[in-house]
Amino acid sequence: MLSFFIINKLNIEMKNYLNFENEIKDLETELENLKDPYNQSGLSEVDTQKISKTQIELNEKLSAIYSNLDPWQTTLVARHEDRPKSKFFIEIYLRILFLCLEIDTMERINPY
């Protein structure tokens, strides 16, 4: 459970998109522009309804694209360069291990 929170805090973003992910890229760019109050037109109000609508559209597009991948596209996703490697997961588990050891040590020093 703790690893889930650590992974989410690292905020991993894909910077390289595959050829069938162009619509996703456009929607994510639009979403980031909507969330940014300091956009090209200067300081502006953030439209939360439009952000919610765009997020729902993005989620639907992700489901539609990834549920209909052909075998080659599945291979491309599996070999994507932005996909986490084993080093990433080893670092996370080591952080969790040292955090647990630190908490255990602190409880032994001060049990209250």
ROTI-588190 format. One line per 5 residues: number of its first residue (from 0); their letters; for each residue x, y, z of N, C-alpha, C, O. Coordinates in pm, whole numbers, plus 50000, padded with zeros to 5 digits. Layout:
% residues N
NUM = a = X Y Z X Y Z X Y Z X Y Z ~ ...;
This chain:
% residues 112
0 = mlsff = 50082 49881 50000 50000 50000 50000 50087 50125 50000 50057 50222 49930 ~ 50193 50124 50077 50282 50238 50085 50350 50263 49951 50372 50378 49913 ~ 50384 50157 49879 50450 50174 49749 50358 50246 49651 50406 50321 49566 ~ 50227 50224 49660 50132 50292 49573 50143 50443 49592 50144 50517 49493 ~ 50152 50489 49717 50160 50632 49743 50294 50689 49698 50299 50801 49648;
5 = iinkl = 50401 50614 49714 50532 50663 49670 50536 50675 49519 50588 50773 49466 ~ 50481 50578 49448 50480 50583 49302 50398 50702 49254 50438 50770 49159 ~ 50284 50728 49317 50201 50840 49277 50269 50973 49306 50249 51069 49231 ~ 50347 50982 49411 50416 51106 49445 50528 51138 49347 50566 51254 49335 ~ 50581 51037 49278 50690 51061 49184 50642 51129 49056 50723 51185 48982;
10 = niemk = 50513 51124 49028 50452 51193 48915 50522 51161 48784 50584 51247 48722 ~ 50511 51039 48744 50574 50995 48620 50488 51036 48502 50368 51010 48500 ~ 50549 51102 48405 50476 51145 48287 50542 51087 48162 50664 51078 48154 ~ 50459 51050 48067 50513 51004 47940 50543 51126 47854 50458 51213 47837 ~ 50662 51132 47799 50699 51242 47712 50704 51198 47566 50697 51282 47476;
15 = nylnf = 50717 51070 47543 50721 51016 47408 50593 50939 47381 50557 50847 47455 ~ 50526 50977 47274 50399 50912 47240 50418 50825 47118 50498 50855 47030 ~ 50344 50716 47115 50345 50628 46998 50252 50685 46891 50172 50774 46919 ~ 50264 50635 46769 50189 50693 46658 50037 50684 46675 49966 50769 46622 ~ 49987 50585 46746 49843 50572 46765 49793 50649 46887 49675 50644 46920;
20 = eneik = 49883 50722 46956 49847 50798 47075 49839 50948 47050 49843 51026 47145 ~ 49829 50991 46925 49827 51134 46894 49708 51206 46957 49723 51317 47007 ~ 49592 51143 46956 49474 51205 47017 49493 51220 47168 49448 51318 47228 ~ 49557 51122 47230 49585 51129 47374 49680 51244 47402 49662 51319 47498 ~ 49781 51257 47319 49878 51366 47336 49809 51501 47327 49835 51589 47409;
25 = dlete = 49720 51518 47229 49648 51644 47214 49562 51675 47336 49560 51788 47384 ~ 49490 51573 47384 49404 51593 47501 49486 51623 47627 49446 51707 47708 ~ 49599 51557 47644 49683 51583 47761 49744 51723 47755 49755 51790 47857 ~ 49782 51767 47637 49834 51903 47621 49725 52005 47653 49750 52103 47722 ~ 49606 51981 47602 49493 52070 47630 49462 52075 47779 49435 52181 47834;
30 = lenlk = 49467 51959 47844 49440 51950 47987 49544 52028 48067 49509 52100 48161 ~ 49670 52014 48031 49775 52088 48101 49759 52239 48082 49782 52316 48175 ~ 49720 52281 47962 49698 52423 47937 49580 52475 48018 49582 52589 48066 ~ 49477 52393 48034 49361 52435 48113 49396 52445 48262 49343 52532 48331 ~ 49483 52358 48309 49520 52359 48451 49617 52471 48486 49632 52506 48603;
35 = dpynq = 49682 52527 48386 49784 52630 48409 49719 52769 48414 49673 52818 48311 ~ 49715 52833 48531 49654 52966 48538 49741 53073 48472 49692 53182 48441 ~ 49868 53045 48451 49959 53140 48388 49985 53099 48244 50100 53074 48206 ~ 49880 53091 48164 49896 53047 48027 49936 53162 47936 49974 53269 47985 ~ 49929 53143 47805 49977 53242 47708 49905 53375 47718 49964 53479 47691;
40 = sglse = 49779 53374 47756 49703 53498 47764 49721 53569 47898 49644 53659 47930 ~ 49819 53530 47976 49843 53590 48106 49766 53517 48214 49718 53406 48193 ~ 49754 53580 48329 49685 53520 48442 49536 53507 48409 49471 53605 48372 ~ 49484 53386 48422 49344 53362 48389 49279 53271 48493 49348 53208 48574 ~ 49149 53267 48489 49074 53182 48581 49074 53038 48529 49061 53014 48409;
45 = vdtqk = 49089 52944 48620 49090 52803 48584 48945 52754 48574 48869 52768 48670 ~ 48908 52699 48460 48772 52650 48436 48764 52503 48476 48802 52415 48399 ~ 48715 52477 48597 48715 52340 48649 48616 52250 48574 48640 52130 48562 ~ 48507 52306 48525 48412 52223 48449 48473 52175 48319 48456 52059 48281 ~ 48546 52264 48251 48610 52224 48126 48722 52124 48153 48744 52033 48073;
50 = isktq = 48793 52140 48265 48898 52045 48303 48836 51908 48328 48889 51806 48281 ~ 48726 51904 48400 48658 51776 48428 48610 51711 48300 48624 51590 48282 ~ 48552 51790 48211 48503 51739 48084 48617 51682 48000 48605 51575 47940 ~ 48729 51754 47995 48845 51709 47918 48905 51583 47980 48948 51494 47907 ~ 48909 51575 48113 48962 51457 48180 48876 51334 48151 48928 51225 48127;
55 = ielne = 48745 51352 48152 48655 51241 48120 48675 51197 47975 48679 51078 47946 ~ 48689 51295 47885 48713 51263 47743 48845 51190 47726 48854 51096 47647 ~ 48948 51233 47800 49078 51167 47794 49069 51023 47844 49125 50932 47782 ~ 48999 51001 47955 48983 50866 48009 48910 50775 47911 48946 50659 47894 ~ 48805 50829 47848 48731 50750 47749 48820 50716 47629 48816 50604 47578;
60 = klsai = 48899 50814 47584 48988 50792 47470 49094 50688 47504 49126 50603 47422 ~ 49150 50696 47626 49248 50597 47669 49189 50457 47669 49251 50362 47622 ~ 49068 50444 47723 49000 50314 47725 48975 50262 47584 48996 50145 47555 ~ 48929 50351 47497 48897 50310 47361 49022 50265 47285 49021 50164 47216 ~ 49129 50340 47299 49252 50308 47225 49317 50181 47279 49351 50091 47202;
65 = ysnld = 49334 50174 47411 49408 50062 47468 49327 49932 47473 49385 49825 47492 ~ 49196 49939 47458 49118 49815 47455 49115 49753 47315 49072 49638 47300 ~ 49159 49826 47215 49155 49776 47077 49293 49773 47011 49305 49799 46891 ~ 49396 49742 47087 49531 49736 47031 49551 49606 46955 49506 49500 46997 ~ 49620 49617 46842 49657 49494 46772 49786 49441 46834 49846 49510 46917;
70 = pwqtt = 49830 49322 46799 49948 49263 46864 50074 49350 46852 50153 49357 46946 ~ 50094 49414 46738 50213 49497 46721 50207 49620 46811 50309 49659 46869 ~ 50092 49681 46824 50078 49797 46912 50099 49757 47058 50157 49834 47135 ~ 50053 49639 47095 50077 49589 47231 50227 49573 47256 50276 49604 47365 ~ 50298 49524 47156 50443 49510 47168 50509 49646 47182 50602 49661 47261;
75 = lvarh = 50464 49743 47106 50520 49878 47115 50498 49938 47254 50588 50001 47309 ~ 50380 49917 47309 50353 49968 47444 50442 49898 47546 50495 49962 47636 ~ 50457 49767 47532 50539 49691 47626 50686 49731 47621 50756 49724 47722 ~ 50731 49775 47505 50872 49814 47488 50892 49964 47490 50999 50013 47451 ~ 50793 50038 47534 50800 50184 47533 50917 50233 47617 50942 50180 47725;
80 = edrpk = 50987 50333 47569 51107 50381 47639 51075 50454 47769 51162 50463 47856 ~ 50954 50505 47786 50917 50572 47910 50860 50476 48014 50828 50517 48126 ~ 50847 50350 47978 50795 50252 48072 50898 50230 48184 51018 50224 48156 ~ 50853 50219 48309 50947 50200 48420 51029 50072 48403 50977 49968 48364 ~ 51156 50082 48433 51246 49967 48426 51261 49907 48566 51210 49962 48663;
85 = skffi = 51330 49796 48575 51345 49727 48703 51418 49815 48805 51391 49805 48925 ~ 51510 49899 48760 51584 49987 48851 51487 50079 48927 51506 50105 49046 ~ 51385 50126 48859 51285 50212 48920 51216 50140 49037 51202 50196 49145 ~ 51172 50016 49014 51102 49942 49117 51194 49902 49231 51151 49899 49347 ~ 51319 49871 49201 51416 49837 49305 51439 49958 49395 51444 49944 49518;
90 = eiylr = 51452 50077 49336 51471 50199 49416 51350 50225 49506 51366 50265 49622 ~ 51232 50203 49454 51110 50225 49535 51106 50129 49652 51081 50170 49765 ~ 51132 50001 49626 51127 49903 49735 51238 49927 49836 51218 49901 49955 ~ 51353 49975 49793 51458 50009 49889 51418 50129 49974 51445 50132 50094 ~ 51354 50227 49914 51304 50341 49992 51204 50295 50097 51209 50338 50213;
95 = ilflc = 51114 50206 50057 51014 50155 50151 51082 50077 50262 51047 50091 50379 ~ 51178 49994 50226 51250 49914 50326 51320 50004 50426 51308 49982 50547 ~ 51392 50106 50379 51463 50194 50471 51366 50279 50553 51395 50311 50668 ~ 51253 50314 50496 51152 50386 50571 51097 50299 50683 51081 50346 50796 ~ 51069 50173 50654 51020 50081 50757 51125 50058 50866 51091 50052 50984;
100 = leidt = 51250 50046 50826 51357 50029 50925 51371 50152 51012 51395 50141 51132 ~ 51357 50269 50952 51367 50392 51028 51252 50403 51127 51272 50443 51242 ~ 51133 50370 51084 51016 50374 51174 51034 50274 51288 51004 50305 51403 ~ 51084 50154 51256 51107 50052 51356 51210 50100 51457 51194 50079 51577 ~ 51317 50163 51411 51421 50215 51499 51366 50325 51587 51397 50330 51706;
105 = merin = 51285 50412 51531 51227 50522 51609 51134 50466 51717 51130 50520 51827 ~ 51060 50362 51688 50971 50303 51788 51048 50236 51900 51003 50234 52015 ~ 51164 50181 51869 51247 50119 51973 51308 50224 52064 51320 50204 52185 ~ 51347 50337 52005 51407 50444 52084 51303 50512 52171 51325 50534 52290 ~ 51190 50545 52110 51083 50613 52182 50952 50538 52158 50883 50566 52060;
110 = py = 50917 50443 52244 50800 50360 52218 50667 50434 52233 50562 50379 52198 ~ 50668 50557 52283 50541 50630 52303 50518 50733 52198 50416 50803 52202;
